[in-house]
Amino acid sequence: MASAAQPNAPPLPAVQRYFEISLYLLVSTGVMAVISTGKLDPVSTLLPPAALIYKGLRIVHGRGPELSARVATWLVLLYFLFFPLDLWVVSRDLAAAAPNPALYAALLSTIHLLLFAVVVRLYSARTNRDHAFLAVLAVAAMLASAILTVETGFLVALAVFLVLSVSTFVSLEIRRSAAGAVSAPIESGSPAARRLNRALGITSVLVAAGALAVGGVLFFVIPRFTTGYLSALNLQPQLMTGFTDDVALGEIGRIKENSSVVMRIHVDGNPTRAEDIHWRGIVLTNFDGKRWFTPEPEQSQSVLVPELDGTYRLGDFIATSRFSSTLAPSDFYTLHYTVLMEPLATDAIFVAPRPVVLRGRFSEEVTRPGGPPRRGYLLADGTGSFFNPNRNIVKLRYEGTSRIPAISPVKLRKAPRVFPDPILATYLQLPAALDPRIPQLAKQITAQSHSEYDKAVNVRGYLMAHYNYTLDLSGPPVDDPLANFLFVRRAGHCEYFASAMTVLLRSVGIPARYVTGFLPGEYNDLAGDYIIRASDAHSWVEVYFPNYGWITFDPTPPGNEKGGGLLARMGLYWDWFQYTWDEWVISYDFSHQLLLGQNIQRSSRSWSDRARDFYQHKRELAIQNLLALDRRLEAWRYFLPALLLLLVVLLLALRGRSMIRYGIARWSLRARSGKSLTAGMATLEYSEMLRLLEKRGWKKAASQTPLEFAAAIPAADLSAPIAELTEIYQSARFGNQPARVDQMSSLLGSIRDLLHARKPSVR
């Protein structure tokens, strides 16, 4: 009779259990690496993790495959029927906003198929072939994540994946080799199983670390050339609608609610020189009461062609522009900076004020077979704004040099009040239906001003003192947002402050323009760069002064200060890691290799120089100390007695015991002169004879008896006294035969004299 309850399955062998867990973790890492890129749709983001969690619970409870091989095969075949619909309809709709919809749709549909195959195979794997195929699918998932993202989180996922890969394939091979073995398998949970698991884990970590180390060396050593074949797969650039040539009030306020990093800027030299820099994007000239825009002809753009090394010389363009001015050397300082810009849905190039040089690849320069390379270029409009015609859909790294104005207020107050006609024609434009209260307010604010500069300062101070900063502009839309800001709400964000100052200055005849860009951001002292986020998006004002050009004025009062603490500090560490990853991995090319080689050569030379200087310094210091000690010892009156005492103590420490015994023995011989020889005295005299003979090359072997040694001495003149002294020694020590001390001492003296008379033997 069958039991009503299903019997528990026998416990799995240790290797099988380890392999199942390792394979599950490997697949989970690959799938989560794809999902964590944030480039998939909600269905693909939620369903695979749910399936992984359920399968993990089943593995914990020791449950087997849920699907048969036949069902799994039919599911995959049915999905292939759905694949064209996914490619041409579902994924195509999801990829509609991507730079390359067709390519993105193909990639998305392929990833959907990959994730479906992974889940089906995970729920049906039984044989070694199924498990190996599942591991290959996990590798394909990691490759897909490498295409979708270049963020630093991928490095962490890759390191974990390498460890799990080694662990999985090693345990798979052990599992295959153990099949059919005579010895019983190791039971799971036993001490042997724990030792096996620990050994496999340590081996996996060490092999993965070695692979990463070797791969890192090869990555940095093998020549690198950027080709850009996969640049079109940067699929979802951040939306930055506030940086176009047509901006409605409120758009930048929406951008400021986003805290994602958009740029990292490294400044050469003292970084504090850039702590007040406003990074210019687009300058807008006209205002219709609700939006800013740049009409023709100011919107017409000139083409800037780079030199062979990718350098754009902007000095000629700035010098010939009718809105530029010539500054004295004391009226500016030079700032050199490097920008690493994330993909943005804008074609603006962000620079510090008064740029003179730009250097970088703003588009992929492809060399076609049989033809010259296609060189990139930039565009510049009449306001001094610069644009990338290929749009910033990939990460850009470029360098810039700017001449930052540092003109004193005294000089600006003395600037002429006569403006060029082109400046007046463009930068005094006002809305046709301007609220009459605005010009009245402008006259009221500037009534006591004595110069154009004082008027600008007073308007800025008035706005900062009488209005509040806020991003909360909830409420119904109004017909005149600027008048509503100035006379009703009296609170707003940077767009309203910049628009108000520009319109107020134009109302009193001062040329001013509206500028969009970014604030300096947060300085990271770990990475040595400024972190600029979307929340740093900003608008400000540039005021024109004859002979000095456009000067920056920011009327927006400061908002909420960023919090500090441990979490903020950890964020800086993470940002430093991301910056290093972007700089030395993502942007790593041949120029970086040259720089790395130069740094290594410079560092090695510096280390060797420091080591040599350290050794020379210590040697000179030791010599000086020895000389000083020698002079002090010479001046010490107890030096010679102390030296003599030291030598005596040293002699006693080295040879003290044997010398004392020898001295006592010799004294005893002298004291007992003429008396009978004792065994100890005979041994002492015999040992002295052996020492004298050994100095001449005759050494008694340990296996020889005293008589054999005496008979082996080849010298005829020595054989008789040696044999006689040996007989006396044996008689005194072993036979207790009386002998006189003088007799043995006389024989030893004769042997010593004979040895001295002989030439030194050559062995």
C-alpha positions in Angstrom: 0.0 0.0 0.0 1.5 3.3 -1.0 2.0 5.9 1.6 -0.3 9.0 1.5 2.5 11.3 2.1 5.2 11.8 -0.6 8.6 10.7 0.8 11.3 13.3 1.1 13.9 13.3 -1.7 17.3 12.0 -0.7 19.8 14.8 0.1 21.9 15.9 -2.9 25.7 15.3 -3.0 27.8 18.2 -1.9 29.2 18.9 -5.4 25.7 18.8 -7.0 24.3 21.2 -4.3 27.2 23.6 -4.7 26.9 23.5 -8.5 23.1 24.3 -8.5 23.6 27.2 -6.2 26.6 28.6 -8.1 24.8 28.2 -11.5 21.7 29.9 -10.1 23.7 32.9 -8.8 25.6 33.1 -12.1 22.3 33.3 -14.1 20.9 35.8 -11.6 23.9 38.0 -11.9 23.7 38.1 -15.7 20.0 38.8 -15.7 20.2 41.5 -13.1 23.1 43.1 -14.8 20.9 43.6 -17.9 18.0 44.9 -15.9 20.0 47.3 -13.8 21.0 49.2 -16.9 17.6 50.9 -16.8 17.2 50.6 -20.5 14.4 47.9 -20.6 10.6 48.2 -20.5 8.7 47.7 -17.2 7.6 44.1 -18.2 11.1 43.0 -18.9 12.3 44.7 -15.7 9.8 43.1 -13.3 9.0 39.6 -14.6 12.5 38.0 -14.8 13.5 39.0 -11.2 10.2 37.6 -10.0 10.9 34.3 -11.8 14.4 34.3 -10.3 13.1 34.8 -6.8 10.6 32.0 -7.1 13.2 29.6 -8.5 15.6 30.5 -5.7 13.0 29.6 -3.1 12.5 26.2 -4.9 16.3 25.6 -4.9 16.5 26.4 -1.2 13.9 23.7 -0.5 15.6 21.2 -2.8 12.9 21.1 -5.4 13.7 19.8 -8.9 13.0 21.2 -12.4 9.5 22.5 -12.9 9.2 22.1 -16.7 9.8 19.1 -18.8 12.3 19.3 -21.8 9.4 19.0 -24.2 7.4 21.8 -22.7 10.4 24.0 -22.6 11.1 23.4 -26.3 7.6 24.2 -27.3 7.7 27.4 -25.2 10.8 28.6 -27.0 9.4 27.7 -30.4 6.2 29.6 -29.6 8.2 32.6 -28.6 10.0 32.6 -32.0 6.6 33.0 -33.6 6.1 36.1 -31.3 9.5 37.5 -32.1 8.7 39.3 -35.3 5.7 41.0 -33.6 8.1 42.1 -30.8 10.7 43.3 -33.3 8.3 45.3 -35.5 5.6 46.5 -33.1 6.3 46.2 -29.4 10.1 47.0 -29.3 9.7 49.5 -32.1 7.2 51.5 -30.0 9.5 51.3 -27.0 12.5 52.6 -29.2 10.6 55.4 -30.8 12.5 58.1 -28.8 15.9 56.5 -29.3 18.5 58.1 -31.6 18.4 54.9 -33.8 15.0 53.3 -33.4 15.6 50.4 -35.7 18.8 49.3 -34.0 17.4 49.8 -30.5 14.3 47.8 -31.4 16.4 44.9 -32.7 18.5 45.0 -29.5 15.4 45.1 -27.3 13.7 42.3 -29.0 16.8 40.1 -28.8 17.2 40.8 -25.1 13.5 39.9 -24.6 14.2 36.6 -26.3 17.4 36.1 -24.3 15.6 36.7 -21.0 12.7 34.4 -21.9 15.2 31.6 -22.9 17.1 32.0 -19.6 13.9 31.7 -17.5 12.6 28.7 -19.5 16.0 26.9 -19.4 16.4 27.7 -15.7 13.1 26.0 -14.9 13.8 22.9 -17.1 17.5 22.2 -16.9 18.3 18.6 -16.0 21.4 17.4 -18.0 24.9 18.7 -18.1 24.2 20.0 -21.6 21.2 22.0 -20.3 23.4 23.5 -17.5 26.2 24.4 -19.8 23.7 26.1 -22.2 22.3 28.0 -19.3 25.7 29.2 -18.3 26.3 30.4 -21.9 23.0 32.3 -21.8 24.2 34.0 -18.6 27.4 35.1 -20.5 25.2 36.5 -23.3 23.2 38.5 -20.7 26.4 40.0 -19.4 27.5 40.9 -23.0 24.1 42.6 -23.5 24.5 44.6 -20.3 28.0 45.7 -21.6 26.3 47.1 -24.7 23.6 48.9 -22.8 25.7 50.6 -20.2 29.2 51.7 -19.4 28.5 52.7 -15.8 30.7 51.8 -12.9 28.0 49.4 -11.6 28.9 47.1 -14.5 32.4 46.7 -13.1 31.0 45.3 -9.8 28.6 43.0 -11.7 31.5 41.8 -13.9 33.7 41.0 -11.0 31.0 39.0 -9.3 30.2 37.3 -12.5 33.8 36.2 -13.1 34.0 34.7 -9.6 30.7 32.8 -10.2 31.8 31.7 -13.7 34.9 30.0 -12.3 33.0 28.5 -9.5 30.3 27.2 -11.8 32.5 25.7 -14.5 34.9 24.1 -12.0 32.0 22.5 -10.1 30.4 21.4 -13.3 33.6 19.6 -14.3 33.9 18.0 -10.9 30.3 16.9 -11.1 30.8 15.4 -14.5 34.0 13.6 -13.4 32.3 12.2 -10.3 29.6 10.5 -12.3 30.1 6.8 -12.0 32.9 7.0 -9.4 33.4 4.0 -7.2 33.8 6.0 -4.0 30.6 7.3 -2.3 29.8 11.0 -3.0 30.4 13.6 -0.3 27.1 14.3 1.6 25.9 17.8 1.7 26.4 19.5 5.1 29.2 17.2 6.2 32.6 18.6 7.3 34.1 17.3 4.1 31.4 19.2 2.1 32.2 22.4 4.0 35.9 22.0 3.3 35.1 21.4 -0.4 32.8 24.4 -0.6 35.5 26.6 1.1 38.2 25.3 -1.3 36.0 25.9 -4.4 35.1 29.4 -3.2 38.7 30.4 -2.5 39.8 29.0 -5.8 37.1 30.9 -7.7 38.0 34.2 -6.1 41.7 33.7 -6.7 41.3 32.7 -10.3 38.8 35.6 -11.0 41.2 38.1 -9.3 44.0 36.8 -11.5 41.9 37.0 -14.6 41.0 40.6 -13.7 44.6 41.5 -13.0 45.9 40.0 -16.3 43.0 41.6 -18.2 43.7 44.9 -16.6 47.3 44.8 -17.6 46.4 43.9 -21.2 43.8 46.6 -21.3 46.2 49.3 -20.3 49.1 47.9 -22.4 47.6 46.9 -25.7 47.4 50.0 -28.1 43.9 51.5 -28.0 42.1 53.3 -30.8 38.5 54.6 -30.4 36.4 53.4 -33.3 32.9 54.3 -32.2 31.2 51.3 -33.8 28.8 50.9 -30.9 28.3 54.6 -30.2 24.8 54.5 -31.6 23.7 52.2 -28.9 23.7 55.0 -26.3 20.0 54.7 -26.3 18.4 57.1 -23.9 20.1 60.4 -23.4 18.7 62.5 -20.7 16.1 65.1 -21.7 17.4 68.6 -21.2 14.7 70.7 -22.9 15.8 73.9 -21.2 18.9 74.1 -23.4 17.5 75.0 -26.8 17.1 78.2 -28.8 13.5 78.4 -27.6 12.9 78.2 -23.8 9.6 78.8 -22.1 9.6 80.0 -18.5 9.5 77.0 -16.2 11.4 74.5 -18.2 14.7 74.8 -16.3 12.8 74.6 -13.1 11.7 71.1 -14.1 15.3 70.1 -14.9 16.4 71.3 -11.4 14.3 68.6 -9.8 16.7 66.0 -11.3 19.8 65.1 -9.3 21.6 63.0 -11.9 25.2 63.9 -12.9 25.5 65.6 -16.2 29.1 66.9 -16.2 32.3 66.5 -14.4 34.8 69.3 -14.8 38.5 69.2 -13.8 40.3 72.5 -13.5 44.1 72.8 -13.9 45.8 74.5 -11.0 44.0 75.9 -8.1 40.4 74.6 -8.2 39.0 77.5 -6.3 39.4 79.7 -9.4 36.3 77.9 -10.8 34.1 78.0 -7.7 32.1 80.9 -9.1 32.2 80.0 -12.8 28.9 79.9 -14.7 29.2 77.3 -17.4 27.6 78.9 -20.5 25.4 76.9 -22.8 23.0 79.0 -24.9 22.5 82.7 -25.0 19.0 83.9 -25.9 18.2 87.4 -27.1 14.5 88.0 -27.5 11.6 87.7 -25.0 7.9 87.7 -25.9 6.6 87.7 -22.3 6.5 83.9 -21.9 9.5 82.5 -23.7 13.1 83.3 -24.7 14.4 82.7 -28.2 17.0 83.8 -30.7 15.7 85.0 -34.0 17.5 85.4 -37.3 20.1 86.7 -38.1 21.6 86.0 -34.6 20.6 82.4 -35.0 22.6 82.0 -38.1 25.6 79.8 -37.4 29.2 79.7 -38.6 31.2 76.5 -39.1 34.3 76.0 -37.0 36.8 73.4 -38.4 39.4 71.9 -36.1 43.1 71.5 -36.7 44.7 68.1 -37.2 45.0 67.5 -33.5 41.3 68.3 -32.9 41.9 71.9 -31.6 39.4 74.6 -32.3 40.9 78.1 -32.3 38.1 80.3 -31.1 40.3 83.4 -30.6 39.8 84.5 -34.2 36.1 84.0 -34.0 35.8 85.9 -30.7 38.1 88.7 -31.9 36.1 89.3 -35.1 32.7 89.2 -33.4 31.1 92.6 -33.1 30.1 91.7 -29.5 33.7 91.1 -28.2 36.2 93.4 -26.6 39.9 93.6 -26.1 40.9 93.2 -22.4 44.2 94.2 -20.8 46.3 91.4 -19.3 45.2 92.5 -15.8 41.5 92.3 -16.7 41.3 88.5 -17.1 42.9 85.3 -15.9 43.3 82.1 -18.0 41.4 79.0 -17.0 42.2 75.6 -18.5 39.6 72.8 -17.8 38.6 69.4 -18.9 34.9 68.5 -19.3 33.4 65.0 -19.2 29.8 65.4 -20.3 27.1 62.7 -20.1 24.8 62.2 -23.0 22.4 65.1 -23.2 19.5 65.8 -25.5 21.0 69.1 -26.5 23.6 70.3 -29.0 25.0 73.0 -26.8 28.7 72.8 -25.8 29.2 74.1 -22.2 32.2 76.3 -21.7 33.5 78.9 -19.3 33.1 82.6 -20.3 35.3 83.9 -23.1 36.6 80.6 -24.5 39.6 80.9 -26.8 40.5 77.2 -27.4 38.5 73.9 -27.5 40.0 70.5 -28.0 38.1 67.3 -28.4 36.3 64.8 -30.6 32.7 66.0 -30.8 31.8 63.4 -33.5 33.1 60.1 -34.6 35.7 60.6 -37.3 35.6 57.5 -39.4 38.3 56.7 -42.0 36.7 55.2 -45.1 38.6 52.8 -47.3 40.1 54.7 -50.2 39.0 58.1 -48.9 40.1 60.8 -46.5 38.8 60.8 -42.9 35.6 62.5 -42.2 36.5 65.3 -39.8 34.1 66.7 -37.2 33.2 70.4 -36.8 31.4 72.8 -34.5 28.9 75.5 -35.1 28.9 79.0 -33.5 26.2 81.7 -33.6 26.4 85.4 -33.3 26.0 85.3 -29.4 29.2 83.3 -28.9 27.3 80.0 -28.2 28.8 76.8 -29.5 26.9 73.7 -30.8 27.7 70.2 -31.7 25.9 69.4 -35.0 25.9 65.7 -34.2 24.2 66.3 -30.8 25.6 65.1 -27.6 24.1 61.6 -27.7 27.4 60.0 -26.5 29.7 60.9 -23.6 32.0 63.7 -24.6 35.4 64.6 -23.2 36.8 67.9 -24.3 39.3 70.5 -23.0 38.9 74.2 -23.0 40.8 77.4 -22.3 39.0 80.6 -21.4 40.0 84.1 -20.5 37.8 84.8 -17.5 37.0 88.5 -16.9 38.3 89.9 -13.7 37.5 93.5 -14.2 37.3 95.7 -11.1 34.1 97.6 -10.4 36.1 100.8 -10.6 36.8 100.2 -14.3 33.3 99.1 -15.0 31.8 102.2 -13.5 34.0 104.3 -15.8 33.0 102.4 -18.9 31.5 104.6 -21.7 27.8 104.9 -21.9 27.7 105.0 -25.6 26.8 101.5 -26.9 27.4 100.2 -30.5 24.4 100.3 -32.7 24.3 96.5 -33.3 24.2 96.0 -29.5 21.3 98.4 -29.1 19.4 96.9 -32.0 19.6 93.4 -30.6 19.8 93.6 -26.8 17.2 96.2 -25.9 14.2 94.2 -27.3 11.2 94.1 -25.0 7.8 92.4 -25.4 5.2 94.3 -27.3 2.7 93.9 -24.4 5.0 94.7 -21.5 3.3 95.5 -18.3 3.8 99.2 -17.6 4.6 98.6 -14.0 7.9 96.9 -15.0 9.6 100.0 -16.5 8.4 102.0 -13.6 9.9 99.5 -11.2 13.2 99.7 -13.2 13.3 103.5 -13.0 12.6 103.3 -9.2 15.4 100.8 -8.6 18.0 102.7 -10.6 17.0 106.3 -9.7 20.0 106.8 -7.4 22.5 105.0 -9.6 25.5 107.0 -11.0 26.7 104.6 -13.7 25.5 101.7 -15.8 27.3 99.3 -13.6 25.6 100.7 -10.5 22.2 100.2 -12.2 23.0 96.6 -12.8 24.2 96.1 -9.3 21.1 97.8 -7.8 18.7 95.7 -9.9 20.5 92.5 -8.9 20.5 93.5 -5.2 16.8 94.4 -5.3 15.8 91.1 -6.8 17.9 89.1 -4.3 16.6 91.1 -1.3 12.8 91.4 -2.1 12.1 88.0 -3.7 12.3 84.4 -2.6 13.7 81.4 -4.4 11.4 78.4 -4.8 10.8 75.5 -7.2 7.2 75.2 -6.2 5.2 77.1 -8.8 2.0 75.2 -8.5 -1.2 77.0 -9.5 -3.1 77.9 -12.6 -1.1 79.4 -15.6 -1.2 83.1 -16.0 -1.1 85.3 -19.1 1.9 87.3 -17.9 4.3 85.1 -15.8 6.9 87.8 -15.5 4.5 90.4 -14.1 3.0 87.8 -11.9 6.4 87.0 -10.5 7.3 90.6 -9.8 4.1 91.9 -8.4 2.0 88.9 -7.2 3.8 85.7 -6.3 7.2 87.4 -5.5 8.9 84.0 -5.6 10.3 81.8 -8.3 13.4 80.1 -9.6 16.4 81.2 -11.7 14.4 81.7 -14.9 12.2 84.3 -13.4 15.0 86.1 -11.7 17.2 86.2 -14.9 14.2 87.2 -17.0 13.3 90.0 -14.6 16.8 91.4 -14.4 17.2 91.3 -18.2 13.9 93.1 -18.8 14.4 95.6 -16.0 17.8 96.6 -17.4 16.6 96.8 -21.0 13.8 99.1 -19.7 16.4 101.7 -18.6 18.5 101.3 -21.8 21.2 98.9 -20.7 21.9 96.0 -23.1 21.4 92.7 -21.4 20.8 89.1 -22.4 19.5 85.8 -21.0 22.0 82.9 -20.6 21.3 79.3 -19.8 23.9 76.8 -18.5 25.0 75.3 -15.2 26.3 76.5 -11.8 29.7 75.4 -10.7 28.3 72.4 -8.8 29.9 70.6 -6.0 33.7 70.2 -5.7 34.9 66.7 -4.9 38.3 66.9 -3.2 38.8 63.2 -3.7 38.6 63.2 -7.5 39.7 66.8 -7.9 36.8 67.8 -10.1 33.5 69.6 -9.9 30.3 67.5 -10.0 27.6 69.2 -12.0 24.1 67.7 -11.7 20.9 68.5 -13.6 19.8 70.3 -10.4 22.6 72.8 -11.1 20.9 73.9 -14.3 20.7 77.7 -14.2 19.8 80.9 -15.9 21.6 84.2 -15.4 22.2 87.6 -17.1 25.1 89.0 -19.1 25.3 92.8 -19.2 27.3 94.7 -21.9 29.9 97.3 -21.0 31.7 99.1 -23.8 35.4 98.3 -24.0 34.9 95.3 -21.7 32.2 93.2 -23.3 29.7 90.9 -21.6 29.9 90.6 -17.8 28.0 88.0 -15.8 25.4 89.0 -13.2 23.4 86.4 -11.3 20.3 87.8 -9.5 19.0 84.5 -8.2 19.3 84.3 -4.3 20.9 81.1 -3.0 18.6 78.1 -2.5 18.7 75.3 0.0 22.3 74.3 0.9 23.2 70.7 0.2 23.4 68.4 3.2 26.6 67.0 4.5 27.5 64.1 6.7 28.7 60.5 6.2 26.3 59.7 3.3 27.4 62.8 1.4 31.0 61.9 2.0 30.4 58.3 0.7 28.7 59.8 -2.3 31.9 61.7 -3.1 33.8 58.5 -2.9 31.4 56.8 -5.3 31.6 59.8 -7.6 35.4 59.7 -7.5 35.2 56.0 -8.5 32.8 56.8 -11.3 35.0 59.7 -12.6 38.0 57.4 -12.5 36.1 54.7 -14.4 34.9 57.2 -17.0 38.4 58.8 -17.4 40.6 55.7 -17.4 38.3 52.9 -18.8 35.5 54.4 -20.9 37.5 57.2 -22.3 40.8 55.3 -22.3 42.6 55.7 -25.7 46.1 56.0 -27.1 46.6 59.5 -25.7 45.7 58.1 -22.2 48.3 55.3 -22.8 51.0 57.9 -23.6 50.0 59.8 -20.5 50.1 56.7 -18.3 53.5 55.7 -19.7 54.9 59.1 -19.0 53.5 59.1 -15.5 54.9 55.6 -14.8 58.3 56.7 -16.2 58.2 59.9 -14.2 57.1 58.1 -11.0 59.8 55.4 -11.3 62.5 58.0 -11.9 61.2 59.9 -8.9 61.2 56.8 -6.7 64.7 55.9 -7.7 65.9 59.4 -7.1 64.2 59.5 -3.7 65.7 56.1 -2.8 69.2 57.2 -3.8 68.8 60.5 -1.9 67.6 58.7 1.1 70.5 56.3 1.1 73.0 59.0 0.6 71.5 61.1 3.4 71.5 58.2 5.8 75.1 57.3 4.9 76.3 60.8 5.5 74.3 61.0 8.7 75.9 57.7 9.9 79.4 58.9 9.0 78.8 62.2 10.9 77.5 60.3 13.9 80.6 57.9 13.9 83.0 60.8 13.6 81.2 62.7 16.4 81.4 59.5 18.6 85.0 59.0 17.8 85.8 62.6 18.9 83.9 62.1 22.1 85.7 58.8 22.8 89.1 60.4 22.2 88.3 63.2 24.6 87.2 60.7 27.3 90.0 60.0 29.7 88.8 56.5 30.5 88.7 55.5 26.9 91.8 53.2 26.9 91.0 51.4 30.2 87.5 50.9 29.0 88.7 49.6 25.7 91.0 47.2 27.4 88.3 46.0 29.7 85.9 45.5 26.8 88.5 43.4 25.0 89.1 41.2 28.1 85.3 40.8 28.5 85.0 39.9 24.8 87.8 37.4 25.0 86.3 35.8 28.0 82.9 35.6 26.3 84.3 34.0 23.2 87.0 31.7 24.6 86.7 32.1 28.3 85.7 28.6 29.4 88.4 26.8 27.3 91.1 29.3 28.3 90.3 28.9 32.0 90.5 25.1 31.7 93.8 25.3 29.8 95.2 27.8 32.3 94.2 25.6 35.2 95.6 22.5 33.6 98.9 24.2 32.8 99.1 25.5 36.3 98.4 22.0 37.6 101.2 20.7 35.4 103.6 23.2 36.8 102.4 22.6 40.4 102.8 18.8 40.1 106.2 19.0 38.3 108.1 15.8 39.3 105.0 14.0 40.5 102.9 11.3 39.1 100.7 12.1 36.0 96.9 12.0 36.4 94.4 10.9 33.7 93.2 14.5 33.3 96.7 15.9 32.9 97.5 13.2 30.4 94.4 14.0 28.4 95.3 17.7 28.4 98.8 17.0 27.1 97.6 14.5 24.5 95.0 17.1 23.2 97.7 19.7 22.9 99.7 17.3 20.8 96.8 16.6 18.5 96.2 20.4 18.1 99.9 20.9 17.1 99.7 18.0 14.6 96.4 19.2 13.1 98.0 22.6 12.4 100.6 20.7 10.3 98.0 18.8 8.4 97.7 15.5 10.5 94.2 15.3 11.9 93.1 12.3 13.9 89.9 10.7 12.5 87.1 9.9 14.9 87.4 6.2 13.9 91.1 5.9 14.7 92.5 4.8 18.0 95.4 6.8 19.5 97.9 4.0 18.6 96.5 3.8 15.0 96.9 7.5 14.6 100.4 7.5 16.0 101.4 4.7 13.6 99.9 6.7 10.6 102.2 9.7 11.1 104.6 9.4 8.1 107.4 11.6 9.5 110.2 9.4 10.8 111.6 12.0 13.2 108.2 12.5 14.8 107.0 8.9 15.0 109.1 7.9 18.0 108.1 10.8 20.4 104.5 10.7 19.2 104.3 6.9 19.8 105.9 7.3 23.2 103.6 10.1 24.3 100.6 8.2 23.1 101.6 5.1 25.2 102.1 7.3 28.3 98.7 8.9 27.6 96.9 5.5 27.3 98.7 4.1 30.3 97.8 7.1 32.5 94.2 7.3 31.4 93.2 3.7 30.9 95.8 1.6 32.6 96.4 3.7 35.7 100.1 3.2 35.2 102.3 5.7 37.1 104.3 8.1 35.0 106.0 11.4 35.7 104.6 14.7 34.6 108.0 16.0 33.5 108.4 13.0 31.2 105.2 13.8 29.2 105.8 17.5 29.2 109.3 16.9 27.8 108.0 14.7 25.0 105.4 17.4 24.1 108.1 20.0 24.0 110.2 17.8 21.7 107.3 17.3 19.4 106.7 21.1 19.3 110.3 21.8 18.5 110.4 19.2 15.8 107.3 20.7 14.2 108.6 24.2 14.3 111.8 23.0 12.6 109.9 21.4 9.8 108.5 23.4 6.9 104.7 23.9 6.8 103.1 20.9 5.1 101.1 21.4 2.0 97.9 19.4 1.9 
